[in-house]
Amino acid sequence: MNPLYWRDQELTSWTATVLAVGPDGIVLDESAFYPGGGGQPPDLGQLEWDGVYTRIAGVGAAGLEPVEGDPVPPVGARVTARLDDQRRRHLMRTHSALHVVCGVIWRDLGSLVTGSSMEPLTGRLDFDLPVVPEGFKADLERAVNEEIARDRAILTRVVARAEALADPDVMRTAAALIPESVELIRIVDVDGLDRQADSGTHVASTRQIGEVHIAKVESKGRGFRRVRIALLQ
């Protein structure tokens, strides 16, 4: 079963059953908490049951990580789970903005992404970009915001691994990063601009990203460049 954050990226509150509680975390039967990956950090939030609250400080491989000292629900409890919805929304906007930046640089310069990370409303992408054209920073900011203003749809779909591997655009840099055990791969498509294998959360269209500022372009040696972005509130 696909995770709730794949089925509904806008979902921030739901009811679930606690399947397990232990030193490795709290396991729910269904969860919209994004566990982190692809440069996007995990969601934060809380669980509520019988008027008791557990704050969720992170998501590990084995389950939700409660804030130290908070009570935890018993196995079998029905809980109301809530994300920190403002933080999630900011991360959705940021992640989508990074895809637009990636799409513009690939389209205009043919440069591949070599790394990424983000926090709410800020992020960075590393590119294999030996030569930076004159005016690159200003031109990139203008082009990115022009694409955002076009209100391109941001679509997602889940496909079989073989189909994803057969698409060179989707698997530009990700093929070696996806374990062979993963049989289904989620594709995020900024319609007409960028298409990549990606498990993270995104807004529905580029206009929802808002204005993007190219905060800095840094040299990381051997022809690699780091592009830092910031989003307006």
Secondary structure as GFF3:
##gff-version 3
##sequence-region A 1 233
A	DSSP	alpha_helix	4	7	.	.	.	ID=ss1
A	DSSP	beta_strand	13	22	.	.	.	ID=ss2
A	DSSP	beta_strand	25	28	.	.	.	ID=ss3
A	DSSP	beta_strand	45	49	.	.	.	ID=ss4
A	DSSP	beta_strand	52	60	.	.	.	ID=ss5
A	DSSP	beta_strand	63	66	.	.	.	ID=ss6
A	DSSP	beta_strand	78	83	.	.	.	ID=ss7
A	DSSP	alpha_helix	85	109	.	.	.	ID=ss8
A	DSSP	beta_strand	113	119	.	.	.	ID=ss9
A	DSSP	beta_strand	122	128	.	.	.	ID=ss10
A	DSSP	alpha_helix	136	149	.	.	.	ID=ss11
A	DSSP	beta_strand	154	160	.	.	.	ID=ss12
A	DSSP	alpha_helix	161	165	.	.	.	ID=ss13
A	DSSP	three_ten_helix	175	177	.	.	.	ID=ss14
A	DSSP	beta_strand	184	190	.	.	.	ID=ss15
A	DSSP	beta_strand	194	197	.	.	.	ID=ss16
A	DSSP	three_ten_helix	206	209	.	.	.	ID=ss17
A	DSSP	beta_strand	212	219	.	.	.	ID=ss18
A	DSSP	beta_strand	224	231	.	.	.	ID=ss19
###
